Amino acid sequence: MTFRNRTLDAVVVGSGPNGLAAAITLARAGLAVRVYEGAATAGGGLRSAELTLPGFVHDPCATVVATALVSPFFRTLDLPALGVELAHPEVAAAHLLAPDRAVLLHRSVEATAAGLGRDGAAWRRLIGPLARGAERLMPWILGPVPRPTRHVVHAARFGPAALLPAAGLARLAFREEPARALLGALAAHAMVPLESAGSAAFGLVLATAAHAVGWPVVVGGSQRLADALVGEIRRLGGEVITDAPVRRLADLPPSRAVLLDVTPRQLVELAGERAPAAYIRRLQRFRYGPGVSKVDWALDGPIPWQNPDLARAGTIHLGGTLGQLAAAERAVAAGRIPRRPFVILVQATVMDPTRAPAGRQTAWAYAHVPHGSDDDVAHLIEAEIERAAPGFRDLLLGRHTRTAAGHEVYNPNYVGGDIGGGLATLRQVVARPTLARDPYRTAIPGVYLCSSSTPPGGGVHGMSGHRAAKSALHREFGIRDEAGRVAMPTG
């Protein structure tokens, strides 16, 4: 496709939360910006659709937007003024230890600790300071690493624990199974073995976010948040064009900066011969993680959980003990589908009833599966739910499934079904996508990578796009930030 010409300062390819954040950051600096999106709808991982039946609103990917509320970029937006309403569940998350036994992650550190028995004090010591210091800690976490920070005390509380394997930290910090399994389940969102160095970081970040800002959803579906970001770009004079797939960088109109909300694989395809061969080889060494096999349901009523506390939770982890969680994640990493996989379930209508007709509900769940798997594991997922909620299958009005391979068809950035933009090992957290002082700047002049394949990785935070845009502002335009400093990617 050849695109119409207009004098442009910057072009953004891809309209996921990072691409939209990049465009807003550039447009705020007074630049003429255009966003190209290959799909019919902007949003990337922030989309909603009637996947099952009319009147049932589902989010194909992101639903819980906790990282948006701790993101320095999103904190610059007045979401209510942009028409975005958030809804919080009474309980942020619950982890199922047995069909009738669960441990609850509350917004309150104290309420969570109260349910952890002898480990309550240990939870307060480990997570409490991080939650209290979240406003100072999160800008450091959601950026390139390693880098200095003036908030040394907060970093010192997070850093050493975050570098540990999640399974090791859980056993070191806690004496009993509920707290160990809760932290392990939070860390398992990273989709790496719980014995991997640095896997504890994901559990600590998600627990901190739950206590600091909660785990809310967007009323009406995640698409509402994407639409608000698109509206802000247009208000600032930018353009967003959908149904406009980009095949080569050479097809783009002239501009001083190009920002790509794509993974390294697509960057190689887009660049062609414009990228140095040595840089291409470095990008080709980038590793992608396991995939997800996901099911969305239209339900005739609330899920009949044996444990009534689960009816109050927005997110539910079905995974058993820490040992069972670790075994399931090891199997996936080894290329096997566990007989009893770790399942993450979100029942969004618990806090947002607008997503379904009166009296009815939506829910989705996914299990981690090997990279690129085309196996539909809906039967395994539903079996786990049925154990904890007998009669669940009787409520099914409609079902939509998408395999790991199907996720890549739906969104090319989900390579092999990896919704996190790349394997979240400690090495690839530091060198993402390659080891560089500025991880957003590519070896192609004027071209920047702004996807979740750059720091800080996956999540609805927009920080990869925001920081890539700041790098471009500095290097291509010499534009200084509000404090008079030259805009740098770590600002």
N, C-alpha and C positions, 0 to 999 in steps of 0.2 A: 504494500500500500504506500502510495506517495501522498504526503500531507500538504495541506494548503499552507502557503507562506504568509507569515506575518512577522514583523520585527519582534523577536523574543530575546529576553535575557537568559532564560532558563527553561528547560524542558524536563518534566518528570515522567518516567515510564512506569506505570503501575499505580493503582489507587488503593492499595491496602492502607492501614492506619499510618504506616511509616511514609509511604508516598504522599499521602495527604498532609501529614505533618511537615514534610519537607517543603511542599508547595506553600503552605501557610507561612512558614518561617521565611521563605524567600519573598513572598508577596508582601509581608509586613515590612521588609526592607525596601519596598518600593520597586521591586523588579517585575517585569512582565513575564508571567509564568503560564505554561500550558501543561496540563496533565493528560496523558494518553492511557486509556484503559482498554484492554482487549475484549473484556466481557461486556455484556449488555448493561450491567449495573456496576457502579462504582462501589468500592468497599473492601474488596479482597476478603479477608477473614471476618469482616464486619458486614455480613449480609444476612438477610432474612427472606424466607420464602414459605409458601404453603406447600410443603413437601409431601404431606399426606392427604389431607382433605381440605376443602374450602373452609375458611374461617379459623384454621389452626396455623398459627405463625411459629415457624421453626427457624433456628439459627444454624446454618450448615456448619459453622465453625465456632467462633467465640461467642459465648453468652455472658459469662461472669467477667466483669471488667474491673476487678480490683486494682490491677496495675495501672489503669488509667488514673485512678484517684491519687496514687502516690507519684505519678509522673510529673516532673517539672514542666514538661511541655503542656500537658493537659491542664495543669494548674494555672496556665496563662489564659485559659478559655473560660468564659462564663457560660457553662453548659445550660443552666436553666434559661438564660436569655437566648440561647440558640435552639431552644425547644426540646432539650434533652432532659428527661425525667428519669431518675434512678430509683429503683425499689430494692430494699434490703430485706433478706429473710430474717426471721427471728433468731435462727441459728445459722452461722456462716457455713459450716460444714459439719458432717458427721462421718465417723469411720466405723464401719461395721466389723466387729470382732467375731460375732456369732449371730445367727438369725435374730435373736432377741436381745443382743447386747451390743451397745454402741458407746463410743466416746465422742463427746461434742466439742467442737471448736466454736466458742462464742466470740462475739465482738469484744467482750470484756476479758482481760487477762485473768482477773480474779474468778470470774464465773467458770472459765475453762479450768483453772487450777483446782477449783473446788470439786470438779468431777474426776480428778486424777489421783485421788487418794494420797498415798505416801509420796507421790511424785509431784504434788501440787507446788510445793516450795521450789523444787528444782525447775519446774516450768516457769515460775515467776522469775527466778534468777537468770534463766537462759533467754527467755523471750521478752520479759517485761522491759528491760532497758532498751532493747531494740525497738519495741513498739513506741516507747516514750520518745526515743530519739529519731523516729522515722523521718520526720521532716528534714533533718540534717543528714541522715544516713542514706536515704534513697537516691538523692541526686548523685552521690558517689557510686552507689551500687549500679545505678542505671546509666553507666557510662563506660568508656574504654578502660581496660585494666591491663597492667597495674598503673596507677597514677596516684599522686599525692592528694591529701585532703587536709584541710585545717581542723576537721573534726576528728582528731586523733583518738580520743577516748571512745567514741562511737565505733570508729573503724576497728579499733583494737578488740572491742567486744564481739564484732561480727567476724572479722577476718580469720582468726585462728580456727574458730569452730566451723566456718564455712568451707575451709580447705579439707576438712575431714570427709571420709566416706559417711554417708547418711546412716548406714547400719552401725558403724562404729560409734558415731556421736550418740545415737539413740541408746545404745547399750552403756556408753560411758556416762551419759547424763541422767538416765532414768533406771529405776530398779524394777518396775512393773510393766506388764504388757500394754495397758492402754496408752500410756504416754509414748512408749517406744513405737507402737504401731501407728499412732497419730502422726508423729514426726516422719516416720518412714513413708506413709502414704502421701504426705505433702511433698516429700522429696521425689517420690516416684513420678510426679508430673514431668520431671526432666527426661524420662524415658531412657535412662541409663541404669546399669546395675547399681544397686544400693551400696555395693562394696567399692564403687569407683571414687577416687579422690575428687573432692569438690562437690560431690552430689548433695552433701548436707546443705549447701548454699541455697538450693531451691526450696527445701523445706523451711529454712529460716526466713527466707523472703516472703513466702506465702503465709506463714504464720504471722509474721510482722504486719503484713498488709491486712490480714483479717482483723487483727487487734487495733490497728491504727485507723483504718478507713472502712473496713467491712468488705464483704464479697457481694456487691450489688449486681443487678442486671438492668438493662435499659428497657424502660416501659415501652411496649409495642414492638420490641425486637431490636437487635443490634444494628440493623440497617438504619435506624433513626440516628444513631451516632455518626455513621458514615455520611448520611445525608446532611447532617449539621456541619461536618467538616467541609463537604463540597460547597455548601452554602456560604461558609466563611471564605473559602477561596474566591468564589465569585464576587462576594461583597468587596474583597480587596482588589478586584480587577483581574483576577486570574481566570483561566478557562479549564474546564474538565470535559474531555471528549471521550465518550464510551464507544463500544463497537469499533475500536481502532487498534487492532493488534499491530505491534511493531516487530518486524522480522530482522531488521538490520539497523545499526546506528546510522548508516548512510541514508536511510529513508527519512530521517528526522529533519525538520527545517533547521536552518542555521540558528545557533544560540551560543552563548559564551560558556554555559554549563549544562551538562546533562546528568540527571540523577536517576538511578535505576533501582526501582523497588523489585528486584529480582534476585535469584540465588546465583552463585558462581557458575552453575551449569548454563543458565540462560545468558549470563554475561559473556561467556565464551562464544555462544552461538551468535549473539548480537554483534560482538566485536569483529568477528572474522579476522582479517589480516591486520586490523588496526592495532591489535594488542601484541606486544613483544612475545616471542615464543617462550622465553623463560618465565614470564608472568603467567602465561596460559598453563604451563606445567604446574606452577604453584597452585593455581586455582583448581586444577584437575585433581590435586591431592586432597581437596576439601572433602570431608566425609559427611554423609547424611545419616540420620538416625532411623530408628524403627518407625513404622507407620501406625496408623490407628484404623480400626474397623468400627464404624459408627452406625447406630440405629436411632432414628427419630420415631416417636410414637404419638398418635392421637389417641387419647384415653377417654373412656366414658365416665371417669371420676378419679378421685385421688388414689394413689398407689396404696394398697392396704398393708402397710408395714406392720409386722408383728410388734416392733418397738415403736410406740407412739411418738417418741422424740424425733424420729426421722421425718415425720410429717411437717415438722417445723424447720427443717434444714433445706437450704437451697441446693447445696452440693452434697453428694453422698459417695463415699469411697467403699467399695465392696472388695475386700482383700484379705481379711483375717489377720493373723499375727504378723509381726515383723518378719519372722522366718518365712512365712507363706508369701508375703509380698516380695521378699528378696528372691525367693525361688522362681516366682513368676517372671520377674524382670530379667533374671539370668537366662531363663529359657528363651525369652524373646531375643535377647542379645545374641544368643547362640543360634538363632534362626528357626526356633520351634514355637509353635502356638501352645501355650499352656492349657491343660485340661480345665483348670480353674483360673482364668486370667484375672489380673487386677482390673477392676471396672470403675470408671468415673461416671457418675450419673448426675444430671442436673434436672431438677423439676422446677422450671422457671415460673410456671403458673402459681406456685406456692406464694410467690411475692408479686407476680404480675398476672392477674386473672384476665387481662385484656387479650392475652395471646390465644385464647380458646373460647368457644361459645359457652354460655352460662352453664355451670355445673360440670363442665368437662375440663380436661387438662392436657397439657403437652409435657413430654419428657424426652430427653435423649441420653444416651450412654455410649461410651466407646471403650474398647479394650486395646491395649498395645499388642501389636503383631509384628512379625519380621518385616523388614524393609521391602517394599514392593509387593507384598502379599496380595493375592487376588481372592483369598479365602473370606467368605462371609461368615463371621462368627456370631451372628445374631442369636443363634440357638444357645451358644455358651453364655452370652451376656444375659439372655432372658432366663436361663436356668439359675444363674446367680441371684437375680432379682426374685424369682419365684421362691427360692429357699427362704428369703427374708420377708417376702410379701406374698403368701399363698393366695392365689386367685388373681394375680397380676395379669396373666394372659387372658383371663375372661373379660378384662376391660379394654382390650385392644380393638380400636375402631379402624386404625390405619397404621401402616408401618412403612418406613423408607430406610433402606440400607445403602451404605457406601463403603466399599472396601478400601484398603490402603492404596491399591492401584487406581481405584476410582477417584480417590481424592486428587491424585495428580492430573487426571483428565479434567476434573472440575476446576482445579487451580494449578497451573504448571509450577508455581512456587512450592507446592507440597510434593516435592520429589520423593517418589516411593511411598507416599503417604505421610512423610515427615512434616508435621504441621509447625515445627519449631524452627525451620530454616537451617537445620544442620545439627549434627551430633553434638550434644551438650557435654562433651568431656572437658576436663580442666584445661587441656591443651587448646581446644577449640573455643573455650571462653576467652583465653588470653590472646590467641592468634585466630581472629575471626574476621575475614576468611583466611588471611595470611598474617604473619607476624610483621607489623608495621607500626611506625610512630603514629601515623594517621590511618586508622583502619578503613576509613571511608573513601579515601583517595585511591583511584586505580592507577595502573601504569599507562593509561590512555589519557592524554592531555585533555583536561576539561570534563572528564567523566568520573562520576562518583557512584559508589554503591551505597544504598540507603535502606536495605532490607533487613529482616531479622537474621540474615547471615552475617551481619556486623554487630558489634556490641550495642546493647546488652543482650541481644538474642530475642527469642520469641516472647510474645505477650502483647496486649493492647496498651502500649505506652507511648508510641510515636517517637521514642527517643533516638532510635537509629536514624529515622528521617530527619529529625530536628538537628541532630549533631552533624549529620552529613551536610545538611544545608548550611550550617554555620561554618563548616570547613570550606564549602564552595564560596560563601560570602567573603571569607578571609582571603582565599587563594586566588579567586577569579575576579573579585570586585573590590577588594581592600576595604570592605565595609566594616565599621566598628560597631560594637554593641552599645546598649543603652548607658553602660557605665564608662564609655569612652575607650575601652580596650579594643584591640583588634579582635574580631570574632574568631575564636578558635574552637576546634571540635570538642574540647573538654570544658568549655565554658558553661 
